[in-house]
Amino acid sequence: MHTDAGYIGVEKRPEIVALERQIDWRIAGKRGGIKALAEGAVKEALKAVERMKASVRACVEHPFPIVKDLFRHRKVRYCGLAKNGHQLYVFFGLANAVIEARAEDGVKINEPSRLLR
């Protein structure tokens, strides 16, 4: 699981320890720890690893603002209904279409795509 530095120590929490299957945690390092390292090959390698972790998180998190802002889906409307899950499947599928259309147009992330004109 790819997470930010706020999840450091999560593998020690009782609810996580009690899980039957093990989770492979990919937790980002704190900036202070990376800055404290002396310049050299080790620091550059650690920066490259952290950059890869951040790029995975960015790819996964990118559709969420589209669903929240473009489709205005900010809260669960019908508690406990399967309708919520179906709605989210549709929204995330459409978010992927918007991302593709923006990539084809060469439009930056925060600019409207041709689908919205």
Secondary structure, 3 states (H helix, E strand, C coil): CEECHHHCCHHHCHHHHCCCCCCCCEECCCHHHHHHCCCCHHHHHHHHHHHHHHHHHHHHHCHHHHHHHHCCCCCCCCCCCHHHHHHHHHHHHHHHHHHHHHHHHCCCCCCCCHHHC
